[in-house]
């Protein structure tokens, strides 16, 4: 997709990556400064790391927002440095395909139910949650879930647009093999969650590779966004159900081997279901090529499509023939021009 417009240059992915990374750091600094100032003005206490303690729900909302702000930066990098429509980072169709996304969400529900059941059956010591958990209460739980439902899908989508969107396409602009293009983003994705246990890191690495594989095989980010959003909703939902669950700084990288194995199996089951669904009703997997260019002098009647012509510009800026149909290289209209009904 980085080459779909013919404007790809070796420096565009590098400049776009600097824009995404540098812009994200700037936005984080601005948001953190604002949060600190508001917290100080409100008399909120400070945490040991120097940040303001707004409470578990607001602290979690801020953490999710810090990640979510990378999404518009990716779209800006695609449009500005990549010189192509921002939607080409979403799929080969140039947009996020709503129906295919809904099918992927349905495919992820059974897999996530299996993961939730496995987490519930595991002893507390095997899930890394420490001592037995205490129910937080319905009021606090419902408030937490409402905030999570609003923010987690955006946060999960932002990560997918960064790793399986921008980074995968940036590497793919230089490499012929999708597997080689998938490896760097998967390693960076796992490293971004921190180094906890080797099993947790391996689980994240497999997740990154499977998500990239689904992106390539289905022609878009919908499958990986659906899996990531559902997975994070489950993880944050389970944390919100117990006292101090949202205050924990553990990530998927801290998973013990039992949970990492189950999570990897669930990811593979989801991939199998999505690919089975894609075989039954295949989504678009290849970008449509741009029509051949037509010189402006081809239009003999005062301009054609685009600037100076009576017709709106086509999607790719060129058209294969004149507005009244027919046409090929070298074709010319009759001397008296086309009739009103488009025929001679």
DRENDO-1510 file (C-alpha; in Angstrom, 1 decimal, always signed):
<recs>
REC; n; res; u; v; w
REC; 1; UNK; +0.0; +0.0; +0.0 .
REC; 2; UNK; +3.0; +2.3; +0.5 .
REC; 3; UNK; +3.5; +2.1; -3.3 .
REC; 4; UNK; -0.1; +2.2; -4.4 .
REC; 5; UNK; +0.1; +5.8; -5.7 .
REC; 6; UNK; +3.4; +5.6; -7.4 .
REC; 7; UNK; +4.8; +8.3; -5.1 .
REC; 8; UNK; +6.8; +6.0; -2.9 .
REC; 9; UNK; +10.4; +7.1; -2.1 .
REC; 10; UNK; +12.9; +5.5; +0.2 .
REC; 11; UNK; +12.8; +8.5; +2.6 .
REC; 12; UNK; +9.0; +8.7; +3.0 .
REC; 13; UNK; +8.7; +5.8; +5.5 .
REC; 14; UNK; +11.6; +7.0; +7.5 .
REC; 15; UNK; +10.3; +10.6; +7.7 .
REC; 16; UNK; +6.8; +9.3; +8.6 .
REC; 17; UNK; +8.2; +7.1; +11.4 .
REC; 18; UNK; +10.0; +10.1; +12.8 .
REC; 19; UNK; +6.8; +12.1; +12.6 .
REC; 20; UNK; +4.8; +9.4; +14.4 .
REC; 21; UNK; +7.4; +8.8; +17.1 .
REC; 22; UNK; +8.4; +12.4; +17.7 .
REC; 23; UNK; +4.8; +13.7; +17.5 .
REC; 24; UNK; +3.7; +11.1; +20.0 .
REC; 25; UNK; +6.4; +12.1; +22.5 .
REC; 26; UNK; +5.4; +15.8; +22.2 .
REC; 27; UNK; +1.7; +15.0; +22.7 .
REC; 28; UNK; +2.5; +12.8; +25.7 .
REC; 29; UNK; +4.5; +15.7; +27.2 .
REC; 30; UNK; +1.7; +18.2; +26.6 .
REC; 31; UNK; -1.1; +15.9; +28.0 .
REC; 32; UNK; +1.0; +14.9; +31.0 .
REC; 33; UNK; +1.7; +18.6; +31.8 .
REC; 34; UNK; -1.9; +19.4; +31.6 .
REC; 35; UNK; -2.9; +16.5; +33.8 .
REC; 36; UNK; -0.3; +17.4; +36.3 .
REC; 37; UNK; -1.4; +21.0; +36.5 .
REC; 38; UNK; -5.1; +20.1; +36.8 .
REC; 39; UNK; -4.3; +17.5; +39.5 .
REC; 40; UNK; -2.2; +20.0; +41.5 .
REC; 41; UNK; -4.9; +22.7; +41.2 .
REC; 42; UNK; -7.5; +20.1; +42.5 .
REC; 43; UNK; -5.3; +19.1; +45.4 .
REC; 44; UNK; -4.8; +15.5; +44.2 .
REC; 45; UNK; -1.9; +13.6; +45.8 .
REC; 46; UNK; +1.2; +12.6; +43.9 .
REC; 47; UNK; +2.2; +9.0; +43.1 .
REC; 48; UNK; +5.8; +7.8; +43.7 .
REC; 49; UNK; +6.6; +8.2; +40.1 .
REC; 50; UNK; +5.8; +11.9; +40.2 .
REC; 51; UNK; +2.4; +11.7; +38.4 .
REC; 52; UNK; -0.9; +12.8; +39.9 .
REC; 53; UNK; -3.2; +10.2; +41.5 .
REC; 54; UNK; -6.7; +10.8; +40.1 .
REC; 55; UNK; -8.0; +7.4; +41.2 .
REC; 56; UNK; -7.9; +4.0; +39.4 .
REC; 57; UNK; -10.5; +4.8; +36.7 .
REC; 58; UNK; -9.2; +8.2; +35.7 .
REC; 59; UNK; -5.6; +7.0; +35.9 .
REC; 60; UNK; -6.4; +4.1; +33.5 .
REC; 61; UNK; -8.3; +6.5; +31.2 .
REC; 62; UNK; -5.3; +8.8; +31.0 .
REC; 63; UNK; -3.0; +5.8; +30.2 .
REC; 64; UNK; -5.3; +4.7; +27.4 .
REC; 65; UNK; -5.5; +8.3; +26.1 .
REC; 66; UNK; -1.8; +8.5; +25.9 .
REC; 67; UNK; -1.7; +5.6; +23.5 .
REC; 68; UNK; -4.8; +6.6; +21.6 .
REC; 69; UNK; -3.4; +9.9; +20.5 .
REC; 70; UNK; -0.9; +8.1; +18.2 .
REC; 71; UNK; -3.8; +7.2; +15.9 .
REC; 72; UNK; -4.2; +10.6; +14.3 .
REC; 73; UNK; -0.4; +10.9; +14.0 .
REC; 74; UNK; -0.4; +7.7; +11.8 .
REC; 75; UNK; -3.1; +9.1; +9.6 .
REC; 76; UNK; -1.2; +12.4; +9.3 .
REC; 77; UNK; +2.0; +10.5; +8.4 .
REC; 78; UNK; +0.3; +8.5; +5.7 .
REC; 79; UNK; -1.3; +11.6; +4.1 .
REC; 80; UNK; +1.5; +14.1; +4.5 .
REC; 81; UNK; +4.8; +12.1; +4.2 .
REC; 82; UNK; +3.4; +9.2; +2.3 .
REC; 83; UNK; +1.5; +11.4; -0.1 .
REC; 84; UNK; -1.4; +9.0; -0.3 .
REC; 85; UNK; -5.0; +8.8; +1.1 .
REC; 86; UNK; -5.0; +8.2; +4.8 .
REC; 87; UNK; -7.5; +5.3; +4.4 .
REC; 88; UNK; -4.9; +3.2; +2.6 .
REC; 89; UNK; -3.3; +2.4; +6.0 .
REC; 90; UNK; -6.7; +0.8; +7.0 .
REC; 91; UNK; -7.2; -1.6; +4.1 .
REC; 92; UNK; -6.7; -2.2; +0.4 .
REC; 93; UNK; -10.2; -0.7; -0.1 .
REC; 94; UNK; -8.9; +2.7; +1.2 .
REC; 95; UNK; -11.1; +2.6; +4.3 .
REC; 96; UNK; -12.0; +0.5; +7.3 .
REC; 97; UNK; -14.5; -2.1; +6.1 .
REC; 98; UNK; -17.4; -2.1; +8.5 .
REC; 99; UNK; -19.0; -5.4; +7.6 .
REC; 100; UNK; -15.8; -7.3; +7.6 .
REC; 101; UNK; -14.9; -5.7; +11.0 .
REC; 102; UNK; -18.3; -6.9; +12.4 .
REC; 103; UNK; -17.6; -10.4; +11.1 .
REC; 104; UNK; -14.2; -10.4; +12.8 .
REC; 105; UNK; -15.7; -9.2; +16.0 .
REC; 106; UNK; -18.2; -12.1; +15.9 .
REC; 107; UNK; -15.4; -14.5; +15.2 .
REC; 108; UNK; -13.5; -13.2; +18.3 .
REC; 109; UNK; -16.3; -13.7; +20.8 .
REC; 110; UNK; -15.9; -17.5; +21.1 .
REC; 111; UNK; -12.1; -17.2; +21.4 .
REC; 112; UNK; -12.3; -14.6; +24.1 .
REC; 113; UNK; -14.9; -16.6; +26.0 .
REC; 114; UNK; -12.5; -19.5; +26.0 .
REC; 115; UNK; -9.7; -17.2; +27.3 .
REC; 116; UNK; -12.0; -15.8; +30.1 .
REC; 117; UNK; -12.9; -19.3; +31.1 .
REC; 118; UNK; -9.3; -20.3; +31.3 .
REC; 119; UNK; -8.4; -17.3; +33.4 .
REC; 120; UNK; -11.3; -18.0; +35.8 .
REC; 121; UNK; -10.3; -21.7; +36.2 .
REC; 122; UNK; -6.6; -21.0; +36.8 .
REC; 123; UNK; -5.5; -20.6; +40.4 .
REC; 124; UNK; -4.6; -17.0; +41.4 .
REC; 125; UNK; -1.0; -17.8; +41.7 .
REC; 126; UNK; -0.9; -19.0; +38.1 .
REC; 127; UNK; -2.4; -15.8; +36.6 .
REC; 128; UNK; +0.1; -13.5; +38.3 .
REC; 129; UNK; -2.6; -11.7; +40.2 .
REC; 130; UNK; -1.2; -12.5; +43.7 .
REC; 131; UNK; -3.5; -12.9; +46.6 .
REC; 132; UNK; -7.2; -13.8; +46.2 .
REC; 133; UNK; -9.1; -11.0; +44.6 .
REC; 134; UNK; -11.9; -9.0; +46.2 .
REC; 135; UNK; -15.0; -8.0; +44.3 .
REC; 136; UNK; -15.0; -4.2; +43.8 .
REC; 137; UNK; -18.8; -3.8; +43.9 .
REC; 138; UNK; -21.3; -3.2; +41.1 .
REC; 139; UNK; -21.3; +0.6; +41.1 .
REC; 140; UNK; -17.6; +1.0; +40.8 .
REC; 141; UNK; -17.4; -1.9; +38.3 .
REC; 142; UNK; -20.1; -0.4; +36.0 .
REC; 143; UNK; -18.4; +3.0; +36.0 .
REC; 144; UNK; -15.1; +1.4; +35.1 .
REC; 145; UNK; -16.6; -0.7; +32.3 .
REC; 146; UNK; -18.3; +2.4; +30.8 .
REC; 147; UNK; -15.0; +4.2; +30.6 .
REC; 148; UNK; -13.2; +1.1; +29.3 .
REC; 149; UNK; -15.8; +0.5; +26.5 .
REC; 150; UNK; -15.3; +4.1; +25.3 .
REC; 151; UNK; -11.5; +4.2; +25.4 .
REC; 152; UNK; -10.1; +0.6; +25.0 .
REC; 153; UNK; -11.3; +0.1; +21.3 .
REC; 154; UNK; -9.6; +3.4; +20.4 .
REC; 155; UNK; -6.4; +2.5; +22.3 .
REC; 156; UNK; -6.3; -1.0; +20.7 .
REC; 157; UNK; -7.0; +0.4; +17.2 .
REC; 158; UNK; -4.2; +3.0; +17.7 .
REC; 159; UNK; -1.7; +0.2; +18.5 .
REC; 160; UNK; -2.8; -1.7; +15.4 .
REC; 161; UNK; -2.5; +1.4; +13.2 .
REC; 162; UNK; +1.0; +2.0; +14.5 .
REC; 163; UNK; +2.4; -1.6; +14.3 .
REC; 164; UNK; +0.3; -3.5; +11.8 .
REC; 165; UNK; -0.6; -0.4; +9.8 .
REC; 166; UNK; +2.2; +2.1; +9.5 .
REC; 167; UNK; +5.3; +0.0; +10.5 .
REC; 168; UNK; +4.2; -3.1; +8.5 .
REC; 169; UNK; +3.5; -1.0; +5.4 .
REC; 170; UNK; +6.7; +1.0; +5.9 .
REC; 171; UNK; +8.8; -2.1; +6.0 .
REC; 172; UNK; +6.7; -3.6; +3.2 .
REC; 173; UNK; +7.7; -0.7; +0.9 .
REC; 174; UNK; +11.3; -2.1; +0.8 .
REC; 175; UNK; +10.7; -5.9; +1.1 .
REC; 176; UNK; +9.1; -8.4; -1.1 .
REC; 177; UNK; +8.3; -11.0; +1.6 .
REC; 178; UNK; +5.5; -10.1; +4.0 .
REC; 179; UNK; +7.1; -12.3; +6.6 .
REC; 180; UNK; +10.2; -10.2; +6.7 .
REC; 181; UNK; +8.1; -7.1; +6.9 .
REC; 182; UNK; +6.2; -8.5; +9.8 .
REC; 183; UNK; +9.1; -9.4; +12.0 .
REC; 184; UNK; +10.3; -5.9; +12.9 .
REC; 185; UNK; +6.9; -4.7; +14.0 .
REC; 186; UNK; +6.2; -7.8; +16.0 .
REC; 187; UNK; +9.4; -7.5; +17.9 .
REC; 188; UNK; +8.8; -3.8; +18.6 .
REC; 189; UNK; +5.2; -4.5; +19.6 .
REC; 190; UNK; +6.4; -7.1; +22.2 .
REC; 191; UNK; +9.2; -4.7; +23.5 .
REC; 192; UNK; +6.7; -1.8; +23.8 .
REC; 193; UNK; +4.9; -3.8; +26.6 .
REC; 194; UNK; +8.1; -4.1; +28.6 .
REC; 195; UNK; +10.2; -7.1; +29.6 .
REC; 196; UNK; +8.3; -9.2; +32.2 .
REC; 197; UNK; +8.7; -13.0; +31.7 .
REC; 198; UNK; +10.1; -14.8; +28.7 .
REC; 199; UNK; +6.7; -16.5; +28.3 .
REC; 200; UNK; +4.9; -13.1; +28.2 .
REC; 201; UNK; +7.3; -11.7; +25.7 .
REC; 202; UNK; +6.9; -14.8; +23.5 .
REC; 203; UNK; +3.1; -14.5; +23.7 .
REC; 204; UNK; +3.2; -10.9; +22.6 .
REC; 205; UNK; +5.6; -11.8; +19.7 .
REC; 206; UNK; +3.3; -14.5; +18.5 .
REC; 207; UNK; +0.3; -12.1; +18.8 .
REC; 208; UNK; +2.2; -9.5; +16.6 .
REC; 209; UNK; +3.1; -12.1; +14.0 .
REC; 210; UNK; -0.4; -13.5; +13.8 .
REC; 211; UNK; -2.0; -10.1; +13.6 .
REC; 212; UNK; +0.3; -9.1; +10.8 .
REC; 213; UNK; -0.4; -12.4; +9.0 .
REC; 214; UNK; -4.1; -11.7; +9.2 .
REC; 215; UNK; -3.6; -8.2; +8.0 .
REC; 216; UNK; -1.8; -9.4; +4.9 .
REC; 217; UNK; -4.2; -12.3; +4.2 .
REC; 218; UNK; -7.4; -10.3; +4.6 .
REC; 219; UNK; -6.2; -7.1; +3.1 .
REC; 220; UNK; -6.7; -4.8; +6.1 .
REC; 221; UNK; -6.5; -4.1; +9.8 .
REC; 222; UNK; -10.0; -5.2; +10.7 .
REC; 223; UNK; -9.1; -8.7; +11.9 .
REC; 224; UNK; -6.2; -7.5; +14.1 .
REC; 225; UNK; -8.2; -4.5; +15.5 .
REC; 226; UNK; -11.1; -6.8; +16.5 .
REC; 227; UNK; -8.8; -9.3; +18.2 .
REC; 228; UNK; -6.8; -6.6; +20.0 .
REC; 229; UNK; -9.9; -4.6; +21.1 .
REC; 230; UNK; -11.7; -7.7; +22.5 .
REC; 231; UNK; -8.5; -9.0; +24.2 .
REC; 232; UNK; -7.9; -5.7; +25.9 .
REC; 233; UNK; -11.6; -5.3; +26.9 .
REC; 234; UNK; -11.4; -8.7; +28.6 .
REC; 235; UNK; -8.1; -7.9; +30.3 .
REC; 236; UNK; -9.2; -4.5; +31.6 .
REC; 237; UNK; -12.6; -5.8; +32.5 .
REC; 238; UNK; -11.2; -8.6; +34.6 .
REC; 239; UNK; -8.9; -6.0; +36.3 .
REC; 240; UNK; -11.8; -3.6; +36.9 .
REC; 241; UNK; -13.8; -6.3; +38.7 .
REC; 242; UNK; -11.4; -6.6; +41.6 .
REC; 243; UNK; -10.1; -4.1; +44.2 .
REC; 244; UNK; -7.0; -2.3; +43.0 .
REC; 245; UNK; -7.1; -4.3; +39.8 .
REC; 246; UNK; -6.8; -1.2; +37.6 .
REC; 247; UNK; -4.0; +0.1; +39.8 .
REC; 248; UNK; -1.7; -2.8; +38.9 .
REC; 249; UNK; +1.2; -1.9; +36.5 .
REC; 250; UNK; +1.4; -5.4; +35.2 .
REC; 251; UNK; +1.0; -5.9; +31.4 .
REC; 252; UNK; +0.7; -8.9; +29.1 .
REC; 253; UNK; +4.5; -9.2; +29.2 .
REC; 254; UNK; +4.2; -10.3; +32.9 .
REC; 255; UNK; +2.1; -13.3; +32.1 .
REC; 256; UNK; +3.1; -16.7; +33.6 .
REC; 257; UNK; +3.7; -19.6; +31.3 .
REC; 258; UNK; +0.3; -21.2; +31.9 .
REC; 259; UNK; -1.6; -18.1; +30.8 .
REC; 260; UNK; +0.8; -17.3; +28.0 .
REC; 261; UNK; +0.2; -20.7; +26.5 .
REC; 262; UNK; -3.6; -20.4; +26.7 .
REC; 263; UNK; -3.5; -16.9; +25.2 .
REC; 264; UNK; -1.3; -18.1; +22.3 .
REC; 265; UNK; -3.7; -20.9; +21.6 .
REC; 266; UNK; -6.7; -18.6; +21.7 .
REC; 267; UNK; -5.0; -16.2; +19.2 .
REC; 268; UNK; -4.4; -19.1; +16.9 .
REC; 269; UNK; -8.0; -20.3; +17.2 .
REC; 270; UNK; -9.2; -16.8; +16.4 .
REC; 271; UNK; -6.9; -16.7; +13.3 .
REC; 272; UNK; -8.3; -20.0; +12.1 .
REC; 273; UNK; -11.9; -18.8; +12.5 .
REC; 274; UNK; -11.2; -15.6; +10.6 .
REC; 275; UNK; -9.4; -17.3; +7.7 .
REC; 276; UNK; -12.3; -19.8; +7.5 .
REC; 277; UNK; -14.8; -16.9; +7.3 .
REC; 278; UNK; -12.6; -15.2; +4.7 .
REC; 279; UNK; -12.7; -18.3; +2.5 .
REC; 280; UNK; -16.5; -18.5; +2.7 .
REC; 281; UNK; -17.0; -14.8; +1.9 .
REC; 282; UNK; -13.7; -13.4; +0.8 .
REC; 283; UNK; -13.0; -9.7; +1.5 .
REC; 284; UNK; -11.1; -7.6; -0.9 .
REC; 285; UNK; -7.4; -8.5; -0.6 .
REC; 286; UNK; -5.7; -6.6; -3.3 .
REC; 287; UNK; -5.8; -2.9; -4.0 .
REC; 288; UNK; -7.4; -1.9; -7.3 .
REC; 289; UNK; -4.8; -0.5; -9.8 .
REC; 290; UNK; -5.0; +3.1; -10.8 .
REC; 291; UNK; -6.4; +3.6; -14.4 .
REC; 292; UNK; -3.9; +4.6; -17.1 .
REC; 293; UNK; -3.1; +8.3; -17.3 .
REC; 294; UNK; -4.8; +10.3; -20.1 .
REC; 295; UNK; -3.2; +13.6; -21.3 .
REC; 296; UNK; -5.2; +16.7; -20.9 .
REC; 297; UNK; -4.9; +17.4; -24.6 .
REC; 298; UNK; -7.0; +14.2; -25.1 .
REC; 299; UNK; -10.2; +16.2; -24.3 .
REC; 300; UNK; -11.0; +18.3; -27.3 .
REC; 301; UNK; -14.0; +20.2; -25.9 .
REC; 302; UNK; -12.6; +22.7; -23.4 .
REC; 303; UNK; -11.1; +20.5; -20.8 .
REC; 304; UNK; -12.2; +17.2; -19.4 .
REC; 305; UNK; -12.0; +15.8; -15.8 .
REC; 306; UNK; -10.5; +17.9; -13.0 .
REC; 307; UNK; -9.5; +21.5; -13.1 .
REC; 308; UNK; -11.0; +23.4; -16.1 .
REC; 309; UNK; -13.3; +20.6; -17.1 .
REC; 310; UNK; -17.0; +20.0; -16.6 .
REC; 311; UNK; -16.6; +16.7; -14.8 .
REC; 312; UNK; -15.4; +15.9; -11.3 .
REC; 313; UNK; -11.9; +14.3; -11.0 .
REC; 314; UNK; -11.9; +10.5; -10.8 .
REC; 315; UNK; -10.6; +8.7; -7.7 .
REC; 316; UNK; -7.0; +8.3; -9.0 .
REC; 317; UNK; -6.8; +11.4; -11.0 .
REC; 318; UNK; -7.0; +9.8; -14.5 .
REC; 319; UNK; -9.7; +8.0; -16.5 .
REC; 320; UNK; -9.5; +5.4; -19.3 .
REC; 321; UNK; -11.8; +7.2; -21.8 .
REC; 322; UNK; -13.9; +10.2; -22.6 .
REC; 323; UNK; -17.0; +11.1; -20.6 .
REC; 324; UNK; -19.5; +9.8; -23.2 .
REC; 325; UNK; -18.1; +6.2; -23.1 .
REC; 326; UNK; -15.8; +4.2; -25.3 .
REC; 327; UNK; -12.3; +5.4; -26.0 .
REC; 328; UNK; -8.8; +4.1; -26.2 .
REC; 329; UNK; -5.4; +5.5; -27.1 .
REC; 330; UNK; -5.7; +7.3; -30.3 .
REC; 331; UNK; -9.5; +7.4; -30.5 .
REC; 332; UNK; -11.0; +10.8; -31.5 .
REC; 333; UNK; -14.6; +11.9; -31.5 .
REC; 334; UNK; -16.4; +12.7; -34.8 .
REC; 335; UNK; -16.0; +16.1; -36.3 .
REC; 336; UNK; -19.5; +17.1; -35.2 .
REC; 337; UNK; -18.9; +15.9; -31.6 .
REC; 338; UNK; -21.1; +13.6; -29.6 .
REC; 339; UNK; -24.9; +13.8; -29.6 .
REC; 340; UNK; -26.9; +14.5; -26.5 .
REC; 341; UNK; -27.6; +10.9; -25.8 .
REC; 342; UNK; -23.9; +10.0; -26.0 .
REC; 343; UNK; -24.0; +8.3; -29.4 .
REC; 344; UNK; -22.8; +9.5; -32.8 .
</recs>
